[in-house]
Amino acid sequence: MRLLPVTLWTVSVLAAAAVPAAEADKKAVAELAADPVVGKILDSLGAGASAELPAARTAGDLNEVARRYNLHKKGPGGRNYCVEMVWMADRKRAIYCGANHGSPHRLNDVWEYDLPSNTWVCLYGPDDLRKGDEAFTKAEFRNGALVTPRGGPVVMGHQWCQSTYDPATGTMYFNSQWPMGYFPQDIQDKYKSAENLHHPPLWSFRPAEGKWKPVFPAGKPVPSEGAAQNRYLQFVPALKGLFFADADDGMGSWVFNPETRLWKELLPGDDKSKKANSNPDLPFRLGMKAYCPDRKLLVICSSEQGGDGRTVQYDFAANKWTQTASGADIPCGHPSFTPCGYDPLGGAVLLYDQRRESCALWAYDVAGKKWAKVAPKGPAPPEGGKVIGYFDPERNAFVLDQGGKVWVYRHNTKAG
């Protein structure tokens, strides 16, 4: 199969001026020919069935740094505490970013995955953020933000469930945080002395533009800056902004309005009785989120370090956390080992648990508030290496990627 030439950001100034922004954004989506082999597999996939796709292709801004780490061969690959791919309803693709512990790299690249063509598209070729490399020594303090010469984030932290996407504006938001001790002292001093230092360090990325931008609040109050494990960031249309909750602050929750750039506290988190590890109606410190837009709920599957699992639901209308399941017989959500996604057709959260000795696929009935193991009719999910994933509502498939090896599963064919 021949891929059409990929031009991510070649919409001309005249063309952009002649059409509405939304139309210009659509033209900025890379043109990728659907793979007929993938189409045949997806068309034949029945309820409860799984399949393996051919090796994923790559395209886009595959610069020298990306090639140095062989990302042009397999795509972004899985990274520490970064297993969440985020669905983009307007582009009908999933977006992915996030750093790791520096082995073999710590990169600020951004990718999107297109299922019909089975292609990873690099939207932002990475700056190299390794300790001692030029991105550190030549980091710039520009307009209150610490940036690479290209304007990307220098402080590139883990995902920690802190990626989300607003389809109305075509914007991904990423809450990136990492200890400043990794940087030269002069950079640390500049960062700490900034008058408009943003808490938390929120960044935006528009795939249509291929650019990172820091997002500063327009005023106070702002959420406290904690250890960033584990925090949850989710765009919620009903709130007209980004929902933010922090397990290090007793699950204190906030909402950020991108238009006014103001934070508003929803629930206080400084009450000792509301600490996540002591209150059963709050998730444990480590977890994964799945947003259910039709039910206006955020489901969080969480776990203690080496302990049992706990599942809670946050009701946006009621502004309330509620535990729905707990114990050793449910999956232990973890931001490094359990990619998940929400299947709106069947009203189920699908989660792949790699944390335990025997990997397992799970389904959570949101209405019934129960977990059950799933035995796919077909090949088992990939094992033995970092797996990232998402649910693709456009093609009704749970998608897992392990360094370019793609596995798909269809849970339902009829509404549950």
C-alpha positions in Angstrom: 0.0 0.0 0.0 1.3 3.4 -0.9 0.8 6.2 1.7 -0.1 9.6 0.4 2.5 12.3 1.1 2.1 13.6 4.6 1.9 17.3 5.1 0.9 18.2 8.6 1.2 21.9 8.7 1.3 23.1 5.1 -2.0 24.9 5.0 -1.1 28.2 3.4 -1.7 31.6 5.0 -4.1 32.5 2.2 -6.0 29.2 2.5 -6.3 29.6 6.3 -7.6 33.1 5.9 -10.2 32.1 3.3 -11.9 29.4 5.5 -13.0 29.1 9.1 -10.5 27.9 11.6 -12.3 24.6 12.0 -12.0 23.9 8.3 -8.4 24.9 8.2 -7.7 22.5 11.1 -9.3 19.6 9.1 -7.0 20.3 6.2 -4.1 20.2 8.6 -4.8 16.5 9.3 -2.2 14.3 7.6 -3.7 12.6 4.5 -3.3 8.8 5.1 -4.7 6.1 2.9 -6.6 3.5 4.7 -5.0 0.1 4.8 -7.4 -2.5 3.3 -5.9 -5.3 5.4 -6.8 -3.3 8.6 -10.2 -2.4 7.3 -11.0 -6.1 6.6 -9.9 -7.1 10.1 -12.0 -4.4 11.7 -15.0 -5.2 9.6 -14.9 -8.9 10.6 -14.3 -8.3 14.3 -17.3 -9.7 16.3 -18.3 -9.1 19.9 -15.7 -10.3 22.3 -13.2 -10.9 19.5 -9.6 -9.7 19.2 -7.0 -9.5 16.4 -3.4 -8.5 15.6 -2.7 -5.8 13.0 0.3 -5.6 10.7 3.2 -3.6 12.0 2.3 0.1 12.4 3.8 2.6 10.0 5.3 6.0 10.9 5.1 9.4 9.3 5.4 13.1 10.1 8.1 15.2 11.8 10.6 12.4 12.2 13.6 14.6 12.9 17.2 13.6 13.8 16.4 13.1 17.5 13.5 10.9 16.7 15.6 8.8 14.4 18.4 8.6 17.0 16.1 6.7 19.2 14.6 4.6 16.3 11.1 6.2 16.8 10.8 6.3 13.0 10.7 2.5 13.0 8.1 1.8 15.7 6.4 5.0 16.8 6.7 6.6 20.3 6.6 3.3 22.2 5.5 3.0 25.8 7.1 5.2 28.5 7.2 5.2 32.3 3.9 6.3 33.8 2.7 7.1 30.3 0.3 4.5 29.0 -2.7 6.8 28.2 -3.5 7.6 24.6 -6.3 10.3 24.4 -9.1 10.2 21.9 -9.6 13.3 19.7 -13.2 13.3 18.4 -12.6 16.0 15.8 -9.6 14.3 14.2 -10.8 10.7 14.8 -7.4 9.8 16.1 -5.7 9.3 19.5 -2.9 11.6 20.7 0.0 10.6 22.9 2.9 12.3 24.7 4.9 12.0 27.9 8.4 11.4 29.3 10.1 8.6 31.2 13.0 8.2 33.6 15.5 9.0 30.9 16.3 5.4 29.8 16.8 5.6 26.9 15.5 9.1 26.6 13.3 11.9 28.0 11.6 13.5 25.0 8.9 16.1 24.5 7.6 14.7 21.2 3.9 14.5 20.4 2.2 11.8 18.3 -1.2 10.8 17.0 -2.3 7.4 15.9 -4.6 6.7 13.0 -6.3 3.3 13.2 -7.6 2.9 9.6 -4.1 3.4 8.1 -2.4 1.9 11.2 0.0 4.8 11.3 1.8 6.8 14.0 2.1 10.4 12.9 4.8 12.5 14.7 3.2 15.9 15.2 6.2 17.4 17.1 9.6 16.0 16.5 11.4 15.8 19.8 13.9 18.1 21.4 16.5 16.0 23.2 15.9 16.6 27.0 18.7 14.3 28.3 20.6 15.6 31.3 23.7 17.5 30.0 22.4 17.8 26.5 21.9 21.1 24.6 18.2 21.3 25.5 19.3 21.8 29.1 22.3 24.0 28.7 20.6 26.1 26.0 17.2 26.2 27.6 15.6 29.7 27.4 13.5 31.5 29.9 11.0 33.1 27.6 7.8 35.0 28.7 7.8 33.4 32.1 8.3 29.8 30.8 11.3 27.6 30.6 11.4 26.4 27.0 13.6 24.7 24.4 14.9 26.9 21.6 11.9 25.6 19.5 9.4 26.6 22.3 8.7 23.2 23.6 8.6 22.3 27.3 11.9 21.6 29.0 10.4 20.3 32.2 8.8 17.3 30.5 7.2 15.1 33.2 5.3 11.8 33.2 1.7 11.7 32.1 0.3 10.6 35.4 -3.2 10.7 33.8 -2.6 14.4 33.0 -3.4 14.4 29.3 -6.7 15.5 27.9 -8.2 17.0 24.7 -10.8 19.6 23.9 -12.3 18.8 20.5 -14.1 22.1 20.2 -10.8 24.1 20.0 -8.6 21.2 18.8 -6.3 21.5 21.8 -4.5 18.9 23.9 -3.7 19.9 27.5 -0.8 18.3 29.4 0.1 19.0 33.0 3.9 18.5 32.9 5.9 18.5 36.1 9.4 17.4 37.0 11.9 18.3 39.8 14.0 21.3 38.9 17.1 19.7 40.5 17.9 18.2 37.1 18.7 21.6 35.7 21.7 24.0 36.1 21.4 26.3 39.1 21.0 29.5 37.0 18.0 27.9 35.2 16.5 26.9 38.6 16.9 30.4 39.9 15.2 32.0 36.9 12.3 29.5 37.1 11.7 30.0 40.8 11.8 33.8 40.5 9.3 34.1 37.7 6.4 36.4 38.8 3.9 34.5 36.7 5.1 31.0 37.5 2.2 28.7 36.6 0.9 26.2 39.2 0.4 23.5 38.1 2.7 23.8 35.0 0.0 23.4 32.3 0.8 23.3 28.6 -1.3 23.2 25.5 -0.7 21.6 22.1 -2.8 22.0 19.0 -2.1 19.2 16.4 -3.2 21.5 13.6 -0.3 23.9 14.5 2.3 21.4 15.8 3.3 23.8 18.6 3.6 23.6 22.4 2.4 26.6 24.4 2.5 27.2 28.1 -0.8 28.1 29.7 -0.6 30.7 32.5 -3.5 31.4 34.9 -4.8 34.9 34.8 -5.1 35.1 38.6 -5.4 33.3 41.9 -6.3 30.9 43.6 -4.4 28.0 41.9 -4.0 24.4 42.9 -1.0 23.6 45.0 2.1 22.2 43.4 2.6 18.7 44.8 4.6 15.6 43.9 2.4 15.0 40.8 1.5 11.4 41.6 -1.2 10.9 40.9 -3.1 13.8 39.3 -6.1 13.6 37.0 -6.8 16.1 34.2 -10.0 15.8 32.1 -11.7 18.2 29.7 -15.4 18.3 30.6 -17.8 20.2 28.2 -20.4 20.6 31.0 -17.8 22.4 33.1 -16.6 24.4 30.2 -13.1 23.6 31.2 -10.6 21.2 32.6 -11.4 19.1 35.6 -8.3 18.6 37.8 -7.9 16.5 40.9 -4.8 15.8 43.0 -4.3 12.6 45.0 -1.4 14.3 46.9 -3.8 16.9 48.2 -6.5 14.6 49.4 -8.2 14.6 46.0 -8.8 18.3 46.1 -10.5 19.1 42.8 -10.6 22.2 40.6 -11.8 23.4 37.2 -9.8 25.5 34.8 -11.5 27.7 32.2 -9.2 28.0 29.2 -11.0 31.2 28.0 -10.7 33.2 31.2 -7.6 31.3 32.3 -8.9 31.1 35.9 -9.0 28.2 38.3 -12.0 27.5 40.5 -12.0 25.1 43.5 -14.7 22.5 43.5 -13.8 20.4 46.5 -11.2 21.2 49.2 -8.5 18.6 49.6 -6.7 19.8 52.8 -9.0 18.0 55.2 -7.0 15.1 56.7 -10.2 13.0 56.8 -10.3 13.2 53.0 -6.9 11.8 52.3 -7.0 9.4 49.4 -5.5 6.5 51.4 -7.9 6.7 54.3 -11.3 7.7 52.7 -12.8 4.8 50.7 -14.8 7.2 48.5 -11.5 8.5 47.1 -9.1 6.7 44.8 -5.8 5.5 46.0 -2.7 7.5 45.1 -1.9 5.6 41.8 -4.6 5.1 39.2 -6.0 5.4 35.7 -9.0 7.4 34.5 -11.7 6.8 32.0 -14.2 9.5 31.2 -17.8 8.5 30.4 -19.3 11.6 28.6 -22.7 10.0 28.1 -23.0 9.4 31.9 -21.0 12.5 33.0 -18.8 10.4 35.2 -15.1 9.9 35.6 -14.2 6.3 36.6 -10.8 5.9 38.3 -9.3 2.4 38.8 -6.6 2.9 41.4 -4.3 0.9 43.7 -2.1 1.0 46.7 1.5 0.4 46.1 1.6 -3.4 46.1 -1.9 -3.6 47.6 -5.5 -4.1 46.6 -7.5 -2.2 44.0 -10.1 0.5 44.5 -12.6 1.8 41.9 -14.4 5.1 42.4 -16.6 7.3 40.3 -16.7 11.1 40.3 -20.1 12.5 39.4 -19.6 15.9 37.8 -23.3 17.0 38.4 -23.2 16.1 42.1 -19.6 17.1 42.6 -19.1 13.9 44.5 -16.7 10.9 44.8 -18.1 7.4 45.4 -16.4 4.1 45.8 -18.0 1.3 43.7 -15.6 -1.6 44.0 -12.5 -2.7 46.1 -10.4 -5.6 47.0 -7.9 -8.1 45.6 -10.3 -9.5 43.0 -10.5 -6.3 40.9 -7.8 -4.8 38.7 -5.2 -2.5 40.3 -5.1 0.6 38.2 -1.6 2.0 37.7 -0.4 4.8 35.4 2.5 2.6 34.1 0.8 -0.7 33.6 -2.9 -0.4 32.9 -4.1 1.3 29.8 -7.9 1.7 29.7 -10.7 3.4 27.8 -14.5 3.8 27.8 -16.7 1.8 25.5 -19.9 4.0 25.1 -21.8 1.3 23.1 -21.7 -1.2 26.0 -21.3 1.3 28.8 -18.1 -0.4 29.9 -14.6 0.6 30.9 -12.0 -1.7 29.3 -8.7 -2.1 31.1 -5.6 -4.1 30.4 -3.7 -5.0 33.6 0.0 -5.7 33.1 0.9 -5.1 36.7 0.4 -8.6 38.0 2.2 -11.8 37.1 -0.6 -12.9 34.8 -1.7 -10.1 32.4 -5.5 -9.8 32.1 -8.1 -7.9 30.2 -11.0 -6.5 32.3 -14.3 -4.9 31.7 -16.1 -2.6 34.2 -19.9 -2.3 33.9 -20.4 1.3 34.8 -24.1 0.9 35.5 -23.7 -2.3 37.4 -20.5 -1.1 39.1 -18.8 -4.5 38.7 -15.5 -5.8 37.2 -15.2 -9.0 35.2 -12.2 -10.6 33.5 -12.5 -11.0 29.7 -11.2 -13.9 27.6 -10.9 -12.5 24.1 -11.9 -14.8 21.2 -8.6 -14.5 19.4 -5.0 -13.6 20.1 -4.2 -12.5 23.7 -3.1 -8.9 24.4 0.6 -8.2 24.0 2.9 -9.1 26.9 6.5 -8.6 27.9 6.9 -4.9 27.1 5.4 -1.5 27.7 1.8 -1.3 26.3 -0.1 1.9 25.7 -3.7 2.2 24.6 -7.1 3.8 24.1 -10.7 3.1 23.1 -11.6 4.2 19.5 -15.4 5.0 19.5 -15.3 5.7 15.8 -14.3 2.1 15.0 -15.7 0.5 18.2 -12.4 -1.0 19.2 -10.1 -1.1 22.2 -6.6 -0.5 20.8 -3.2 -1.5 22.4 0.2 -0.7 21.0 3.5 -2.2 22.0 6.2 -0.5 20.0 4.3 -0.7 16.7 2.7 -4.0 17.4 -1.0 -3.2 17.4 -3.8 -5.4 19.0 -7.5 -4.6 18.7 -10.5 -5.9 20.7 -14.2 -5.4 20.2 -16.2 -5.8 23.4 -19.7 -5.1 22.1 -21.6 -5.0 18.8 -24.9 -3.9 20.4 -25.7 -1.3 23.0 -25.7 -2.7 26.5 
